[in-house]
Amino acid sequence: MPRVSLYADKYIDSDAVAFVEGKTRERRLKDRDIATLIGLSPPSYCKRKQNGKLNLNYLELVKVIQRLELTDEEIVKLMRGKVKA
């Protein structure tokens, strides 16, 4: 019988933020680069990443995915909550 994590939603959110931050560093980008890309000020972008959640709307997320050059596999894992930081 598989184990069930009662706090899976919290881990999914924080894993997604850590994954995006890791890919941002990997591409040698800074938060201000991503903020400018999606039309926000750096402090506003940081607020959206607050508390381990990545609060982006669909169009902002698409821009971030394109800029980070994520593979199809990474996109699917990110959307399904299966990414590991």
N, C-alpha and C positions, 0 to 999 in steps of 0.2 A: 504494500500500500504506500503511495507517495506521501511525503510529508507536506503539510500545508503551512505556509508562513502567514501568520495573522497580520503582519506588518508589511506585506509585499508592496502595497501602494507607496509607502514611504520610501522604500528602497528603489523602486522604479523611478521615482522623481529624482532622487539624489544621484542615482546611477546615470540618468540622462544628462544632468548638469555636468557631472564629472566627465562623461564621455565627450560632450561638446567642448568643454574647457581643454581636455586633453588634445583633441583634434585641432583646436585653435592654437595651442602651443606648438603642436607638431608642424603646423603650417607657418609658424613664426608670425602669427598675428597677435594683436592685442585686443582687449575688450573694446577699446575706442574704435578699432577698425570694424568690428562687428556692429557696434552701435551706429557708426556712420552709414554702414551698408543698409541697415534697416530703418534709418531715418530717426534715430534717437540720440540723445546726448549720452555720454558715457555714464553719468550718474543714474539716468533713467534705465539704462540697460542693466546696470548692476542691481537696481531695485527689482527688476523683473527676474533676476536670478536669486533673489533673496530666499532664505529659508529652504534652500535645496530644491527649488522648483524653477522650471524654465517656462515662464509665462509669455509665450509668443503666439501671435495669431498665425493663421495658415500662410499668408503671403510672406511674413517675416521668416517663418520657419523654412519656406522654400528657398528664400535668398540665402539663408545661413547654410543650408544643405549644399546649395550650388557653390558657394564660396569655399566651403570646407572640402569640396570635391569628394563627398562621401560615395562609396560604392553602393550598388543596389542592395547588397547583403547588409551593409551597415545601416542603410536607411530602414530596411525591414526590421532589423533588430532594434533600432531606436524606437520605431513606432510600436513594436510589440512589447517593449519594455524588457528586452533580453540582453541589453548591452552591459558589458562589464568595463568599469573604468580602468 
